[in-house]
C-alpha cells in the first residue's frame, strides 16, 4: 500500500471521552444561559433606563413649574417665614412671663388684714416679706395661714428668716417663700 | 498549525461554548454592571426629585391657601410684641401707658446698657437669653397704692410690647402708700439675616401658633405707632415684606 496515493474517506475518530462529551454539553447549555441572561439584563436595563429618564424629565419640568409658581407667592412665603421665626421666640417669652398678681393675692391671704411693711421678689422668684404684728397670737395665726397655703401648694419652702419681739408686744417677722405661679 | 487545527476540530464544541461565555462575561462586566449602577443612580435621583416635587406641590398648595393681607396683619401684630429693633420709645410709651391705666406714678426709668440705639447691629451673643432673642433690662421706680400696683402687675402681661418682671421690691409706708422698684426685661428680634427660599419644606402655622397669634393680637397695644413696621428683608433679593 502506497501512503501517498491512499485517501481515507472515513471520519476521523473522535478522541473525546464520554466525560468530556457530557462536560461539553453542559458547557453549551451554560454558555447559552449566560448569553440569554446577559442579553435579557441589557434589554431590561435599557428599557428601565429609558422609562426612568423620561420620568426624570417630566419631574424636572414639573419642579420648574412649581418653582416658578412659588416665586409668584414669594411675598407670602417671606411673611410666613418671618411669622414662624417670631412665634418661636414669642412662645418662649410668653411662657416665661409670671403672673405676679397671684403673688399679690397670696400675700394678702397670708397677711389676713395685718399691715405689711415691705416685700420683694428676687430673680429666683423668691418672695421675701417683712411684717409687723401686734401680738404673739397674731404671729402664730400668720404662720398657720402660711402653713395652710403651703398645704394647698400655693407656696413652697416657707422660711422664717427672722423674728423680733418688741417691748411693746409687737412682733416683727421676716418670711421667705416661693409662690407657685 | 496542523496541531492547532486538529485541536480546534476535535474540541470545537468547547471552543464555541467558551467563546460565548467569554463574550457574555465581557458584556456583563462592561455593559450590564455599569448599566445597573447608572440605572440605580437614576432611580435615586428620581426618588429625590419626586420628594422635592411633592414638597413644592404641597408648599404651593399651602401658600395659595394663605391670605396675604391676613399674614401681613399677623406679622404686624407680632412685630408689635417683638419689635425689629430695640425700639426704646415704644418701651417708654408702653410703661407710660401702663402707669396711666393703673394709676401709679412712674418716678424713674433706667435702661441698663442700651447699647446701639437703632437696630440689632450691635447685638452680641451674650444679649441672647433663654428666650432666644436679645433682651433689654430696665429698672423702674413707681409710687401708688397696693391696689394700683396689683393692677399694674396684672396689666404688664396684657400689653403687646412684651415685658417680663424679673424682680421687684415693694415698701409700704404707714399711710399705705407704696414705693415700688423693679427690674423688667423687654425683648426685640431683628429679621433673620437670610431667608432661605429654596426647595425646603415650608413651615406650617400650627393650631398652637394660631392660638398664640390670637393671644398676641388680643393684647393691648400702647406703642404700636412707635414700632418700625417696615423691615428690610436682606439676602433674598426681596426687600420689604410689607410693601405692595
Interface residues (C-beta under 8 A of the other chain):
Chain A: X12 X14 X15 X16 X24 X27 X28 X30 X31 X32 X34 X35 X37 X38 X41 X42 X45 X46 X48 X49 X52 X53 X55 X56 X59 X60 X62 X63 X66 X67 X69 X70 X73 X74 X75 X76 X77 X78 X79 X80 X81 X82 X83 X84 X85 X86 X87 X88 X89 X90 X91 X92 X93 X94 X96 X97 X98 X99 X100 X101 X104 X105 X115 X116 X117 X118 X119 X120 X121 X122 X123
Chain B: X9 X10 X11 X13 X14 X16 X17 X18 X20 X21 X23 X24 X25 X27 X28 X31 X32 X35 X36 X38 X39 X42 X43 X45 X46 X49 X50 X52 X53 X56 X57 X59 X60 X63 X64 X66 X68 X71 X72 X74 X75 X78 X79 X81 X82 X130 X131 X132 X133 X146 X149 X150 X153 X154 X156 X157 X162 X164 X165 X166 X167 X168 X169 X170 X171 X172 X183 X187 X189 X191 X192 X195 X197 X199 X202 X203 X205 X209 X212 X213 X215 X216 X231 X233 X236 X238 X241
